[in-house]
Structures are given as C-alpha cells and as structure tokens.
Amino acid sequence: MHYAYIALIAKTDGSPGEAEHPPAHLLQALRLEARGRVGCMTVFAHECTPTLSLPDGSMIIGDLYGQYGSPIWEWDMRSPCPTSRELRQHLLDHYWGEYLLLQPPETGDDRTTIMRDPTAGVACAYSLRGDPGFITSDLSIASRLGLYKEQVDWEFVRHSLVYPHLKVARTGLAGVSELLPGCTLATNGQTMSTEMAWSPWRFVAAPERMQDFDTAAKTVRDALVLAVETMADTDGDVLLELSGGLDSSIVGACLEAADGRLVCCTAVTPLPGADERRYAGQVAAQLGVALQEQMLDFDGTDIDFPLPAHSLRPAVWVLGHAVGRAMDAVGDRMRAASHYSGSGGDTVFGYLKTAAPAADAIRERGMGAGCRAITDLSRLHGCTLAKAARLTARKLYARPKPPCKPNASLLSGIDETLAHERHPWHEAPETALPGDRERIFDLAGNQLFMDATLRAGGRRVRMPLLSQPVMEACLRVPTWMWIAGGRNRSVVRAAFSKRLPADVLNRRSKGSFLNYTFGIYVRNKAAIRELLLDGHLHAQGLINARALDEFLGRQLAARDRSFMRVFDLCMIENWVRNHA
C-alpha cells in the first residue's frame, strides 16, 4: 500500500496546539500510531508504514536502500555527519529510495527540517495555517482530524488554466503547499523556507558526463535492474501496465528475476492506434505470464468522475481515468500489491524531438562529433543532411526557450501573458546545453505523473524509471549518445539488446490513444458543453462561452489535436467540482 503519515507542527514556544495529540479513537480509526517527536513535530504513521530512527534524533518515513539495493532497517553509518546538511547530502550520495527525512533543530537554530527524496514516491503536503500546522501524505487525514477544511485557491486555478501541465509547489487548495521531490522545508511552526537539496543539473555538468557509449549502456542497465528489482523485492506481487512500448517493456525485462508474482496487463481500445497486444504479448510470453487484456469502451468514459481527497491539483483527465479503472479491475481480480509503469521513459531516455542533441555535441565536443550527431539526426528523422544541419545551426544560435508556453484559448478574463510560477529545476545554469535544458524541463513536468495516476485498492504506484539511480545514470549520458546510429533512446536499446524481443527492441513507432480520445470527444460534446458551461469555471467568468460553442461545433481535420485543449478545461473543472 502507499505509505500514510501525518506530522503535527507545534508552536515555537513549545505550547501545545489544539490538536497536537488527536483523540485516540480518531487515530485508531485511521490506523495511525505515534512514532515519536522530531523537533517541533509529533509524528503519526499508518501501522504498515515503516519509520527509521537515527541516533541524532532524525526520523526517516518510508523505504531507504543502500547503493546496491539492500533495505536499511538499522542505521549503521560509520562516517559521522556533523551537520544536518551533511547528513542530507550523505543520504543523497550513498542511499536512495522513497522516503521523507525529518531532522531536529541544530544548536542555535529553532527549525525542524524535512527533506523529500528526489522521486515522488512518498507524498508530502503541508500547511502552517492552522493550530497546529501539519505535513501529511494525504489531506484527508488532516481533514478527518479536524485540522483542515478544503477551500479552492482560485488564483491557482487561473494559473492552471493557462499552464495546465505545470507542477509547482503551490497547490489548488488554499493554504496548502507541496514539498517538491529533492527539496527541503525548514520550519519552526510559524515561518518556513524551502530550498533544493538534489538537482538534476549536477549530473549533466561536464565533469559528470559519460564519455563512452558501451560504458553508458552498462551503467544505465545496472541502474534500471537495481531500481526495479529492489522495488519488486519490497512489494511482492506486481501488476505491470505493459503498453508494448520500449519503456514499459524494459521495466518488464527487469522484473524477470523478481521473486513475487507478476501480472502483465495491456489496455485495448475499440479504435485502431493503441492496440499493442502484438508487442506486449511477446514481452509477457518472455516473462512466462499470460497477458491480461482490458478493453476501454466508450460507455465507461466519464467526463466528470470522483477524485481522491489527496488530489492536490488538476492532473487527471478522461483517458487517465479510463486506463486507471481498467488496471484497477485487473489489480483487484489478481490481488496485486503494487502497480508498475514505464512513465517518464521518453524524458529519462533522452527522447528529444528537436535538433538539440547535435547542437549539444558541437558545443561540447566540436565539429567532428557534431557532424556525426547531425548524420544521426538526419537518419533518425528521415530528413536530408542539409535540413538536419540547418536545424542544428538554428538551435545553436537561438535564444533559449522558456520551460513552458501559456495557452489562454477558450478562456475569458485571463491575460495570456500571465507569468508562470517556476519549478526549482527551471533555474538552468548559464552554460546549460540546449538538449539538457529540454530534458530537465521535461523531467520537472514528469513529476505530475504521480498526481495523474489514479489507482484504487490501496496499491502502491511505482514509476522506477523516475527513481533516483535511474535518473542520475541517464542524466550523465549526453544527449547525442541517445540518438547514436539514428535510433532514439539508443543507449537503453543497446543496454537491453539481449533481454527484449527483437520486435520490441527495434520498433520505431509508438502506440497512440489519439483516435480513441478523439472518439471520446466526438461522442461526449453535449456532456462537455454542459460540464463547462454549467460549471464553476464559467460561474467565475473564466470560460469564453461563445468561443467554446464555436469550437465544439467545428469539424476537425484528421489528427488535429486541438481538441485536447477542451480536455484540459474539463480536467480542471472536474477537479474544482471535487473540492469546491
């Protein structure tokens, strides 16, 4: 199951808050146990959630592993860490996992410090608005303890309408923020500050960059096997969402030696484009399991649907909901303990669709390496060398693009020049290469995947391609290596050349749900119109009714993706309805 906890934050003067010691019957109903005090925080965790106490009074909530994947049940660190900051760095350098670190104040400081590991495995929302404040994995815990009452932050909603796929610390709920992965929060109960503890920019710096293709392939393979096998050993029975694409197939290959029971499932639609059974079936057969198939029909595609109370921001849209229900059906039937996916693979494996890799090669290695990368680029995209060279030159001399673009279409009363709130990873060094900028900006966006993945039955959601060992190994691989030989994700293809079916390893196409989602759109125009024009966004004057009606009445050309903007608005309206 996913790990659940709440830490109640006392006042600086040490006086108890009204709910610092919640009634025993409420804690019992939530199956929460007192695990101790760290600085100004009293920690309660679900009976199935592991905690580890450290000699300096710190506490770790969640799973911590050594560099080789061994679970850490007792703290036996021979090298002392005199300061809290040194302990945090030691953890990041020599351990990994899905955890939260709580540290007591140091001498001369009254602040308790919380660090979230670089993945999004253990959720962390916090608020100092009440008495006491809290940090928690699930806002419903705070609500049931009487510490929080939901209230939509409409300024955030306006921001989300213009930047619907951006993850920042601010949430859609008033007074609640999220501690982003790899960041720390320091608080004395009345004030707070945050900073970055782990940065992807460290691993793309020139001294960290790998020099040899074969070494890169081995390093990436070792990191992937380590992460997947370690997680599987922790979880036991695993449900793998097997799309048939390269990314989820690699996760499957790494699960081949896992001890627990493995279930593989693929989603099938009634329209062509997303039927991946040919590829997923080969991977399942290699793993020695039957491929479970779940049909996504149009009758089960609700435009509005319930969301869990821990949903902090709009992130779940109609397709995510449909796939989630399909996977839950199999997970319940097969009694799977956790859900694995290949989410994040495109970004982690350097799948850039621009000329940035060739531009990076020229800037870092000179014209010889640049010319080889331009040749790879032309083969990858099936264009002439002249065009590849021209696009590379344009990328070399163009001004860096912002992390995201605003979109004010179909809106009313919102300035499309509204500046976006920045994610800490958006602060690129001046010397950053174009390709590194693109993949790290995308990596920041990948943090939304956990918000967007609805799974019932208490199953733990695992995205091993976004684990710390895998991210660090792949970031060290320069962008031009990922297109070597004119193949996208070239390094990881080489890494698993002997562990995947040839059809999967060598495929260049990807399954697409575009036909299916367009079918949902066409069949649900009336429901979409009702949802948006009778909803909270329109009541707030944020929807341009005339523009929406005009768009819904338009006949779109084949493969016109502009209808996805309507699904963005539906996603946000549905989230507001669940929380208003």
Backbone torsions as a table, in degrees:
resi	resn	phi	psi	omega
1	MET	NA	162.7	175.5
2	HIS	-72.3	149.5	-175.3
3	TYR	-81.2	138.4	-175.2
4	ALA	-125.6	136.7	180.0
5	TYR	-159.2	164.3	166.4
6	ILE	-147.4	136.3	175.6
7	ALA	-117.2	121.8	-178.3
8	LEU	-92.8	133.5	-171.1
9	ILE	-103.2	115.8	-179.5
10	ALA	-80.4	167.8	177.4
11	LYS	-73.2	161.2	-178.5
12	THR	-60.8	-36.6	-175.1
13	ASP	-77.5	-0.8	176.2
14	GLY	87.5	-3.8	178.6
15	SER	-71.6	140.9	-175.0
16	PRO	-71.3	141.0	172.9
17	GLY	-76.6	168.1	-176.1
18	GLU	-61.1	-33.2	-176.2
19	ALA	-119.7	26.0	-177.8
20	GLU	-64.7	-27.1	175.7
21	HIS	-124.5	87.4	-176.2
22	PRO	-60.5	154.8	177.8
23	PRO	-55.3	141.9	-175.4
24	ALA	-60.7	-34.6	-177.0
25	HIS	-68.9	-30.7	176.8
26	LEU	-70.9	-41.6	177.7
27	LEU	-64.0	-39.7	-179.5
28	GLN	-66.6	-39.2	179.7
29	ALA	-63.5	-34.2	179.7
30	LEU	-89.4	-1.0	-178.9
31	ARG	57.6	41.1	178.6
32	LEU	-100.1	138.6	179.0
33	GLU	-119.5	144.2	174.8
34	ALA	-70.2	128.2	-179.3
35	ARG	-112.2	-2.4	177.5
36	GLY	126.0	-175.9	-178.3
37	ARG	-121.2	137.8	175.8
38	VAL	-128.7	110.0	-177.9
39	GLY	57.4	-124.1	-178.4
40	CYS	-88.9	10.6	-174.5
41	MET	-115.0	135.2	170.5
42	THR	-104.2	123.8	-168.7
43	VAL	-104.5	130.0	172.7
44	PHE	-123.4	136.2	-179.3
45	ALA	-135.2	151.5	176.0
46	HIS	-59.5	148.6	-175.3
47	GLU	-59.4	-22.8	179.2
48	CYS	-96.8	4.6	-178.1
49	THR	-96.8	120.6	-177.8
50	PRO	-75.7	144.1	171.8
51	THR	-132.7	151.6	-179.2
52	LEU	-131.7	122.8	178.6
53	SER	-92.3	136.9	-179.7
54	LEU	-105.1	155.8	-176.1
55	PRO	-58.6	-28.0	-177.7
56	ASP	-85.1	7.0	-179.6
57	GLY	94.2	-1.1	176.7
58	SER	-75.2	165.3	178.7
59	MET	-140.5	140.6	174.8
60	ILE	-112.9	127.4	176.2
61	ILE	-105.9	123.4	178.9
62	GLY	113.9	-156.4	-174.8
63	ASP	-105.4	129.3	176.0
64	LEU	-122.2	133.8	-179.3
65	TYR	-124.7	152.6	172.3
66	GLY	-76.9	176.6	-176.6
67	GLN	-59.9	-26.3	-178.0
68	TYR	-104.7	14.1	172.7
69	GLY	93.5	1.2	180.0
70	SER	-75.2	132.6	179.3
71	PRO	-67.9	141.0	-179.3
72	ILE	-98.6	106.8	178.8
73	TRP	-99.1	-26.7	178.5
74	GLU	-131.6	147.2	-177.6
75	TRP	-90.1	117.3	-178.4
76	ASP	-135.5	62.6	-177.1
77	MET	-92.8	114.4	-177.3
78	ARG	-76.9	-29.1	-179.9
79	SER	-87.8	115.5	-178.4
80	PRO	-69.1	149.3	175.6
81	CYS	-117.9	98.5	-173.5
82	PRO	-60.9	-29.7	-175.9
83	THR	-120.0	160.6	178.0
84	SER	-61.9	-39.7	179.9
85	ARG	-63.6	-38.8	179.1
86	GLU	-67.0	-35.7	176.9
87	LEU	-64.7	-43.4	179.0
88	ARG	-60.7	-43.7	-179.5
89	GLN	-66.9	-36.7	178.0
90	HIS	-62.5	-42.2	178.1
91	LEU	-61.2	-46.6	-177.5
92	LEU	-66.7	-32.1	-177.1
93	ASP	-82.9	-30.2	-169.8
94	HIS	-122.5	-5.0	-179.3
95	TYR	-136.3	171.8	174.3
96	TRP	-158.9	175.1	179.1
97	GLY	150.1	-161.1	174.2
98	GLU	-123.6	102.9	-169.0
99	TYR	-154.8	168.5	172.3
100	LEU	-128.5	132.1	177.9
101	LEU	-105.8	125.6	174.9
102	LEU	-111.4	129.1	-176.4
103	GLN	-124.9	135.8	178.6
104	PRO	-72.9	165.6	179.8
105	PRO	-63.1	148.9	171.9
106	GLU	-88.1	167.2	178.3
107	THR	-57.2	129.0	179.5
108	GLY	86.2	3.1	-179.4
109	ASP	-131.9	143.2	179.9
110	ASP	-108.0	12.3	-173.4
111	ARG	-100.5	135.8	170.1
112	THR	-88.9	140.3	-175.1
113	THR	-116.0	137.4	176.9
114	ILE	-120.4	132.0	173.8
115	MET	-121.1	132.7	175.1
116	ARG	-101.7	135.6	-177.2
117	ASP	-65.9	166.5	-171.9
118	PRO	-67.9	-8.6	174.5
119	THR	-93.2	-173.8	177.1
120	ALA	-114.5	27.5	-172.0
121	GLY	-68.7	-36.8	177.6
122	VAL	-111.9	115.2	-175.5
123	ALA	-66.9	154.4	-177.7
124	CYS	-153.9	94.9	172.6
125	ALA	-105.7	149.3	-178.8
126	TYR	-146.6	157.4	178.0
127	SER	-154.7	137.8	173.5
128	LEU	-109.3	8.8	-174.3
129	ARG	-67.0	-38.4	-175.0
130	GLY	-90.9	-173.3	178.2
131	ASP	-130.8	98.4	7.0
132	PRO	-87.8	171.0	169.5
133	GLY	-78.8	179.9	-177.3
134	PHE	-157.0	158.4	161.3
135	ILE	-124.5	142.4	-175.0
136	THR	-155.1	159.7	175.3
137	SER	-82.4	-17.5	-171.7
138	ASP	-153.3	118.2	-177.9
139	LEU	-62.2	-23.5	178.7
140	SER	-64.5	-27.2	175.5
141	ILE	-64.2	-48.5	178.8
142	ALA	-61.9	-39.3	-180.0
143	SER	-64.8	-44.2	-178.2
144	ARG	-69.7	-22.7	175.3
145	LEU	-88.4	2.9	177.9
146	GLY	77.2	20.2	-175.9
147	LEU	-97.4	-14.2	-175.7
148	TYR	-150.9	138.8	173.9
149	LYS	-122.4	125.5	-173.2
150	GLU	-62.1	137.8	174.4
151	GLN	-149.5	124.8	-177.3
152	VAL	-70.4	136.0	174.5
153	ASP	-91.3	101.3	-173.8
154	TRP	-71.1	-25.2	175.0
155	GLU	-66.3	-38.3	176.1
156	PHE	-66.2	-40.2	179.9
157	VAL	-60.0	-42.5	177.7
158	ARG	-60.6	-43.4	178.3
159	HIS	-62.8	-41.5	-178.5
160	SER	-66.7	-32.4	178.1
161	LEU	-64.0	-34.6	-178.8
162	VAL	-86.4	-32.3	179.4
163	TYR	-127.0	74.4	-170.6
164	PRO	-73.1	-11.9	-175.7
165	HIS	-122.5	33.3	-178.2
166	LEU	-111.1	131.2	177.9
167	LYS	-105.3	123.1	176.0
168	VAL	-134.9	174.2	-177.8
169	ALA	-67.5	-30.0	179.0
170	ARG	-68.4	145.3	178.7
171	THR	-117.3	175.8	179.4
172	GLY	-81.0	1.4	-178.3
173	LEU	-111.1	129.1	-174.7
174	ALA	-59.9	132.7	175.7
175	GLY	80.2	1.7	-177.9
176	VAL	-117.9	131.6	175.1
177	SER	-122.0	167.9	175.6
178	GLU	-118.3	132.9	171.6
179	LEU	-77.3	113.7	-174.8
180	LEU	-72.2	153.0	179.0
181	PRO	-55.1	137.7	179.0
182	GLY	79.2	9.2	-177.9
183	CYS	-114.2	163.4	176.7
184	THR	-119.9	152.4	174.6
185	LEU	-126.4	128.1	176.2
186	ALA	-115.7	129.4	-177.7
187	THR	-148.1	148.1	171.6
188	ASN	-110.4	12.8	179.9
189	GLY	99.0	-17.5	-179.0
190	GLN	-122.2	-34.3	177.0
191	THR	-124.9	162.3	179.8
192	MET	-148.8	159.0	173.1
193	SER	-148.9	150.4	179.1
194	THR	-126.5	154.5	174.7
195	GLU	-155.5	166.3	-179.8
196	MET	-86.4	131.5	175.6
197	ALA	-103.9	-33.3	179.6
198	TRP	-123.6	129.5	-177.9
199	SER	-127.2	130.6	176.3
200	PRO	-64.9	-22.6	-178.1
201	TRP	-64.6	-25.5	177.5
202	ARG	-60.9	-35.7	-169.8
203	PHE	-89.8	-8.3	173.5
204	VAL	-102.4	1.7	177.6
205	ALA	-65.8	150.5	-174.6
206	ALA	-51.8	-42.3	-179.3
207	PRO	-64.7	-23.9	-178.6
208	GLU	-89.3	-15.5	-170.3
209	ARG	-68.5	134.3	178.8
210	MET	-74.2	147.4	-174.3
211	GLN	-106.7	-18.5	-170.2
212	ASP	-126.0	131.8	-176.2
213	PHE	-62.5	-46.9	-177.3
214	ASP	-64.0	-40.0	177.1
215	THR	-63.6	-41.0	178.5
216	ALA	-61.5	-44.6	-179.7
217	ALA	-61.4	-43.9	179.4
218	LYS	-65.1	-42.4	-178.6
219	THR	-63.8	-43.2	179.3
220	VAL	-65.7	-43.8	179.2
221	ARG	-61.0	-45.5	-179.2
222	ASP	-61.4	-41.1	-179.8
223	ALA	-65.6	-41.3	-179.8
224	LEU	-65.8	-46.7	179.8
225	VAL	-62.1	-43.6	179.2
226	LEU	-58.0	-50.9	-175.2
227	ALA	-64.4	-48.7	-175.2
228	VAL	-67.8	-47.4	-178.0
229	GLU	-64.8	-38.1	-180.0
230	THR	-65.3	-45.2	178.8
231	MET	-62.8	-42.8	-178.4
232	ALA	-65.0	-38.1	176.8
233	ASP	-62.2	-33.1	177.7
234	THR	-72.8	-39.3	-169.1
235	ASP	-88.3	-34.4	-174.8
236	GLY	88.6	-118.4	-176.2
237	ASP	-72.4	128.9	-171.0
238	VAL	-122.4	134.5	167.6
239	LEU	-102.5	119.0	178.8
240	LEU	-102.7	121.6	173.3
241	GLU	-78.0	100.4	-170.4
242	LEU	-103.5	103.0	-177.3
243	SER	-80.9	-21.4	-172.9
244	GLY	96.3	-11.5	175.7
245	GLY	-75.7	172.7	-175.1
246	LEU	-62.7	-42.5	-170.7
247	ASP	-65.2	-53.6	-179.9
248	SER	-68.5	-28.9	177.8
249	SER	-66.2	-35.9	176.9
250	ILE	-66.1	-41.4	175.1
251	VAL	-59.1	-42.0	177.3
252	GLY	-61.1	-44.0	179.2
253	ALA	-59.9	-37.0	179.4
254	CYS	-73.1	-20.7	178.9
255	LEU	-85.0	-3.9	-174.0
256	GLU	-59.3	-34.8	-177.4
257	ALA	-97.1	5.4	-177.8
258	ALA	-67.2	148.6	-175.8
259	ASP	-79.8	-33.5	-175.3
260	GLY	-73.4	173.0	178.0
261	ARG	-75.5	137.7	-177.6
262	LEU	-115.0	132.0	174.6
263	VAL	-120.4	128.5	178.4
264	CYS	-111.3	133.4	-178.7
265	CYS	-136.8	139.2	175.2
266	THR	-125.7	146.0	178.8
267	ALA	-94.9	138.5	-178.1
268	VAL	-124.2	137.6	179.9
269	THR	-110.1	159.2	179.0
270	PRO	-74.7	-6.0	179.0
271	LEU	-113.8	151.6	-178.9
272	PRO	-67.7	156.9	175.5
273	GLY	123.6	-36.5	-175.1
274	ALA	-114.5	8.9	179.7
275	ASP	-79.4	102.1	-175.5
276	GLU	-106.2	16.8	-174.1
277	ARG	-62.7	-31.1	179.1
278	ARG	-58.4	-42.9	-176.7
279	TYR	-86.3	-45.6	-179.4
280	ALA	-61.7	-36.2	179.8
281	GLY	-63.7	-36.8	178.7
282	GLN	-66.4	-40.5	179.4
283	VAL	-66.6	-45.3	179.2
284	ALA	-60.4	-42.2	179.2
285	ALA	-62.0	-40.3	178.5
286	GLN	-63.8	-32.8	179.3
287	LEU	-82.6	-6.4	177.0
288	GLY	77.7	26.6	179.3
289	VAL	-127.7	157.0	176.0
290	ALA	-79.5	139.3	178.9
291	LEU	-82.0	120.7	174.7
292	GLN	-81.4	136.0	-179.4
293	GLU	-118.8	132.1	178.0
294	GLN	-123.2	120.6	179.0
295	MET	-80.9	131.0	172.5
296	LEU	-96.5	104.2	179.8
297	ASP	-95.1	170.8	-178.1
298	PHE	-80.2	-21.3	-178.5
299	ASP	-68.5	-26.6	-176.8
300	GLY	-97.5	15.2	-177.5
301	THR	-100.1	90.6	179.4
302	ASP	-81.7	138.3	175.8
303	ILE	-78.0	-36.2	173.5
304	ASP	-116.4	140.1	-173.6
305	PHE	-157.0	157.1	-178.3
306	PRO	-69.9	147.0	176.6
307	LEU	-120.4	151.8	176.9
308	PRO	-69.2	154.4	-177.2
309	ALA	-63.0	-24.1	-177.9
310	HIS	-80.6	2.9	179.1
311	SER	-70.7	110.9	-172.1
312	LEU	-89.0	-17.6	-175.3
313	ARG	-158.4	160.2	176.2
314	PRO	-64.0	124.1	179.7
315	ALA	-153.0	-15.4	-174.6
316	VAL	-104.4	121.9	178.5
317	TRP	-114.8	-179.0	-168.2
318	VAL	-58.7	-40.2	-179.7
319	LEU	-67.5	-43.5	178.2
320	GLY	-59.1	-38.9	178.4
321	HIS	-66.1	-43.4	-178.8
322	ALA	-64.0	-46.6	178.8
323	VAL	-64.2	-39.7	179.2
324	GLY	-59.7	-44.0	179.0
325	ARG	-64.6	-39.0	179.2
326	ALA	-63.8	-45.3	-179.2
327	MET	-68.8	-35.4	177.4
328	ASP	-63.1	-37.8	179.7
329	ALA	-60.0	-44.0	178.7
330	VAL	-70.4	-42.3	179.7
331	GLY	-59.9	-41.5	177.9
332	ASP	-66.6	-44.4	-176.9
333	ARG	-64.8	-38.2	-176.5
334	MET	-95.4	-0.8	178.0
335	ARG	56.4	47.9	178.0
336	ALA	-75.9	144.8	-179.0
337	ALA	-89.5	-25.8	-176.4
338	SER	-148.1	161.9	-176.8
339	HIS	-121.7	122.8	-178.8
340	TYR	-110.7	143.2	176.0
341	SER	-141.3	167.5	177.1
342	GLY	-96.5	22.8	-178.8
343	SER	-55.3	139.0	177.4
344	GLY	92.1	-5.2	-174.7
345	GLY	-62.5	-41.2	-179.3
346	ASP	-55.5	-44.7	-177.8
347	THR	-74.0	-49.1	-175.7
348	VAL	-62.4	-36.1	-178.3
349	PHE	-92.8	22.9	169.4
350	GLY	63.6	36.1	-178.4
351	TYR	-84.0	76.6	179.2
352	LEU	-92.9	139.8	-176.1
353	LYS	-104.0	13.6	179.6
354	THR	-113.6	-176.5	177.7
355	ALA	-86.7	10.8	-175.6
356	ALA	-57.8	-40.0	-179.7
357	PRO	-58.0	-40.0	178.8
358	ALA	-69.2	-39.2	176.9
359	ALA	-62.6	-40.1	177.3
360	ASP	-61.4	-42.7	-178.2
361	ALA	-62.3	-41.2	179.5
362	ILE	-64.8	-46.3	-177.2
363	ARG	-66.3	-34.1	-174.1
364	GLU	-94.2	-36.6	-171.7
365	ARG	-119.2	-6.8	178.4
366	GLY	96.2	-177.8	-170.6
367	MET	-70.1	-30.6	179.6
368	GLY	-61.4	-52.6	178.1
369	ALA	-65.5	-35.2	179.6
370	GLY	-63.2	-41.0	179.6
371	CYS	-65.9	-39.0	176.8
372	ARG	-63.9	-40.0	179.7
373	ALA	-68.1	-36.2	177.1
374	ILE	-64.3	-40.1	175.9
375	THR	-61.7	-44.7	177.1
376	ASP	-61.2	-39.7	-179.0
377	LEU	-63.5	-43.0	-179.4
378	SER	-66.0	-38.2	177.9
379	ARG	-68.9	-38.6	-179.0
380	LEU	-62.7	-44.1	-174.3
381	HIS	-99.7	0.1	178.4
382	GLY	64.5	36.9	178.9
383	CYS	-117.7	171.7	-179.7
384	THR	-72.7	157.9	174.7
385	LEU	-59.3	-37.7	-179.4
386	ALA	-62.3	-42.7	179.6
387	LYS	-67.7	-42.3	178.6
388	ALA	-60.9	-41.2	178.5
389	ALA	-65.9	-40.5	-179.8
390	ARG	-64.9	-42.7	179.1
391	LEU	-67.3	-35.6	177.6
392	THR	-65.6	-43.5	178.4
393	ALA	-62.2	-40.5	178.7
394	ARG	-63.0	-40.8	179.1
395	LYS	-67.4	-34.7	-179.9
396	LEU	-63.9	-39.0	-171.6
397	TYR	-104.5	-4.0	-179.8
398	ALA	-75.2	151.1	174.2
399	ARG	-69.1	142.9	-179.7
400	PRO	-58.2	137.1	178.6
401	LYS	-81.5	153.2	177.3
402	PRO	-68.5	162.6	-178.3
403	PRO	-61.4	-29.2	-179.1
404	CYS	-154.0	157.4	-179.3
405	LYS	-107.8	142.8	177.0
406	PRO	-74.8	153.6	176.4
407	ASN	-140.2	106.2	-179.2
408	ALA	-106.0	13.3	-178.9
409	SER	-64.4	143.3	179.7
410	LEU	67.7	13.0	179.8
411	LEU	-106.3	163.1	177.1
412	SER	-135.7	138.4	174.7
413	GLY	75.5	15.7	178.1
414	ILE	-125.7	128.4	-179.4
415	ASP	-75.7	122.1	-178.6
416	GLU	-68.9	-8.9	176.0
417	THR	-89.9	7.4	178.2
418	LEU	-51.8	125.4	-178.9
419	ALA	-73.6	142.9	179.9
420	HIS	-86.2	148.0	172.3
421	GLU	-71.2	144.6	-170.5
422	ARG	-99.9	140.5	170.4
423	HIS	-82.6	146.1	-178.9
424	PRO	-55.9	-30.0	-178.5
425	TRP	-77.2	-6.3	177.4
426	HIS	-76.9	-11.7	-179.1
427	GLU	-83.3	84.6	-175.9
428	ALA	-80.7	142.3	173.4
429	PRO	-61.1	152.6	-179.9
430	GLU	-61.0	-28.0	-177.4
431	THR	-90.0	5.9	-175.5
432	ALA	-61.2	137.6	176.6
433	LEU	-75.7	151.4	-177.9
434	PRO	-55.9	-43.4	-179.1
435	GLY	-67.3	-36.9	178.0
436	ASP	-66.6	-37.6	175.3
437	ARG	-59.3	-47.2	-176.0
438	GLU	-63.8	-44.1	-174.8
439	ARG	-76.6	-30.3	178.4
440	ILE	-76.7	-35.0	173.2
441	PHE	-62.0	-41.4	177.4
442	ASP	-65.9	-36.7	-179.8
443	LEU	-63.3	-37.6	175.6
444	ALA	-62.1	-39.9	178.0
445	GLY	-66.9	-28.8	179.5
446	ASN	-62.8	-19.0	178.9
447	GLN	-65.2	-14.9	175.5
448	LEU	-74.3	-17.4	-174.7
449	PHE	-59.1	-38.6	-179.4
450	MET	-67.6	-37.5	176.5
451	ASP	-63.9	-32.6	-173.3
452	ALA	-87.6	-4.1	-174.6
453	THR	-101.3	102.2	178.1
454	LEU	-90.5	124.8	175.0
455	ARG	-139.0	133.7	-179.0
456	ALA	-96.9	-175.7	174.1
457	GLY	74.8	9.9	178.9
458	GLY	72.9	11.7	-179.8
459	ARG	-69.5	142.7	177.9
460	ARG	-82.3	133.4	179.9
461	VAL	-92.8	126.0	-179.5
462	ARG	-121.2	130.9	175.0
463	MET	-125.2	77.9	-171.2
464	PRO	-63.2	-23.8	178.6
465	LEU	-69.0	-16.2	176.8
466	LEU	-104.0	15.8	175.9
467	SER	-73.7	160.1	-176.6
468	GLN	-59.9	-47.4	-179.3
469	PRO	-61.1	-38.8	-177.7
470	VAL	-71.6	-45.3	178.8
471	MET	-59.0	-45.1	-177.7
472	GLU	-65.0	-43.4	179.9
473	ALA	-63.1	-43.3	-175.7
474	CYS	-74.6	-33.7	177.3
475	LEU	-65.2	-29.9	179.2
476	ARG	-71.4	-16.5	178.2
477	VAL	-83.1	120.2	-177.9
478	PRO	-63.8	153.0	-172.8
479	THR	-60.0	-34.9	-176.4
480	TRP	-70.5	-24.1	176.1
481	MET	-68.0	-29.8	-177.2
482	TRP	-68.7	-16.2	179.0
483	ILE	-112.5	14.8	-178.4
484	ALA	-56.8	135.6	180.0
485	GLY	75.3	9.5	-180.0
486	GLY	75.3	23.4	178.1
487	ARG	-118.6	134.4	175.1
488	ASN	-71.4	152.5	-179.1
489	ARG	52.8	37.6	-171.1
490	SER	-58.4	-39.6	-175.7
491	VAL	-64.4	-45.5	-177.3
492	VAL	-74.3	-28.5	173.3
493	ARG	-62.3	-44.3	178.2
494	ALA	-65.0	-38.3	-178.4
495	ALA	-61.9	-33.3	-176.0
496	PHE	-115.4	26.2	-177.5
497	SER	-62.4	-26.6	-179.3
498	LYS	-103.2	5.1	-174.4
499	ARG	-121.8	3.5	-179.9
500	LEU	-127.4	149.0	172.1
501	PRO	-57.4	144.4	-174.9
502	ALA	-59.0	-38.8	-179.4
503	ASP	-61.3	-38.4	-179.8
504	VAL	-74.9	-44.4	-177.2
505	LEU	-61.0	-39.4	-171.3
506	ASN	-99.3	-1.7	-176.4
507	ARG	-69.0	143.5	178.4
508	ARG	-107.1	-21.7	-179.5
509	SER	-85.3	167.1	176.2
510	LYS	-134.7	144.8	174.7
511	GLY	-65.2	147.9	-177.8
512	SER	-135.1	137.0	175.8
513	PHE	-93.3	13.3	-174.7
514	LEU	-60.5	-46.1	179.5
515	ASN	-60.6	-41.4	-178.9
516	TYR	-66.3	-47.0	-179.1
517	THR	-66.2	-33.9	175.5
518	PHE	-66.1	-37.1	175.9
519	GLY	-62.8	-40.0	175.8
520	ILE	-61.1	-44.1	-179.3
521	TYR	-60.4	-49.8	-176.9
522	VAL	-63.2	-41.0	-176.7
523	ARG	-76.3	-15.1	-173.5
524	ASN	-120.1	21.2	-178.1
525	LYS	-58.3	-41.5	179.9
526	ALA	-63.8	-43.3	179.5
527	ALA	-66.4	-36.7	177.9
528	ILE	-64.6	-45.8	179.3
529	ARG	-59.2	-44.5	-179.3
530	GLU	-65.6	-44.0	-179.2
531	LEU	-58.7	-45.4	-173.2
532	LEU	-83.4	-34.5	-176.6
533	LEU	-89.1	-16.3	174.7
534	ASP	-107.2	16.2	-172.2
535	GLY	-105.3	-174.2	-177.1
536	HIS	-69.5	-37.3	-178.2
537	LEU	-63.4	-44.3	179.2
538	HIS	-67.4	-38.5	178.3
539	ALA	-61.9	-28.6	177.7
540	GLN	-86.1	1.9	179.5
541	GLY	75.7	25.9	-174.1
542	LEU	-101.0	-12.0	-179.8
543	ILE	-106.6	131.7	174.9
544	ASN	-85.0	98.5	-172.7
545	ALA	-61.9	-42.0	-178.3
546	ARG	-63.9	-45.2	-179.8
547	ALA	-64.0	-38.5	179.1
548	LEU	-65.7	-45.4	178.7
549	ASP	-60.6	-42.1	179.4
550	GLU	-63.0	-42.4	-178.7
551	PHE	-66.7	-44.9	-178.3
552	LEU	-64.4	-25.3	178.8
553	GLY	-86.4	-3.5	-176.4
554	ARG	-84.2	142.5	172.9
555	GLN	-89.2	116.2	-176.1
556	LEU	-89.1	144.7	177.5
557	ALA	-71.2	161.3	178.5
558	ALA	-57.8	136.0	178.0
559	ARG	65.5	16.7	172.3
560	ASP	-77.5	115.3	-174.3
561	ARG	-91.9	7.2	-174.8
562	SER	-63.8	-21.2	179.1
563	PHE	-65.8	-18.0	179.1
564	MET	-62.5	-24.8	176.7
565	ARG	-62.7	-37.1	178.6
566	VAL	-64.8	-39.1	177.7
567	PHE	-65.8	-32.7	174.1
568	ASP	-59.1	-46.2	-179.5
569	LEU	-65.2	-40.2	177.4
570	CYS	-62.5	-41.1	178.8
571	MET	-58.4	-44.7	-177.7
572	ILE	-71.5	-43.0	177.8
573	GLU	-60.8	-42.8	-180.0
574	ASN	-63.6	-40.3	178.5
575	TRP	-63.1	-44.6	179.9
576	VAL	-61.0	-43.4	179.9
577	ARG	-60.6	-33.0	179.4
578	ASN	-74.4	-17.7	-174.2
579	HIS	-120.3	-13.4	-177.5
580	ALA	-75.1	NA	NA
